[in-house]
Amino acid sequence: MRARAVVIFDGRCGPCERLAGWLRRLDCFRQLTIIASTDRAGLGRLGLDWLSEERLGADLHMVMADGQIAVGYEAYQRLVRLVVTLWPTVPVVWLGGVTGVGPRVYRRFADARVCVVGK
């Protein structure tokens, strides 16, 4: 079965790599293709090498099969609906989006990440 979405995480970020590992384990129905922003060859094979490495390194990106792109907190909102094992978190993530708290918390963590340049 072909993945329904591509998740692109910052390949220079330890916490982002750990998140990618967790997503791989939780995605029991293989709905996602998970790839690092630094894997330009892999992005090329997926036809996504036109995406800016700088922007991909700044935020989590999710490219849906229909070409729609979700960035940051919106990517998390889509992730939890797509990955069955994350369904219990849907109400919390939805509420975070409605109240505006989710995007603010996401931005705070995304901006505070420690990344290894040149990795």
Stockholm file with secondary structure:
# STOCKHOLM 1.0

chainA/1-119         MRARAVVIFDGRCGPCERLAGWLRRLDCFRQLTIIASTDRAGLGRLGLDWLSEERLGADLHMVMADGQIAVGYEAYQRLVRLVVTLWPTVPVVWLGGVTGVGPRVYRRFADARVCVVGK
#=GR chainA/1-119 SS CCCSEEEEECTTBHHHHHHHHHHHHHCTTCCEEEEETTCHHHHHHTTCTTSCHHHHHHSCEEEETTSCEEETHHHHHHHHHHSGGGGGGHHHHHHHHHHSHHHHHHHHHHHHCCBCTTC
#=GC SS_cons         CCCSEEEEECTTBHHHHHHHHHHHHHCTTCCEEEEETTCHHHHHHTTCTTSCHHHHHHSCEEEETTSCEEETHHHHHHHHHHSGGGGGGHHHHHHHHHHSHHHHHHHHHHHHCCBCTTC
//
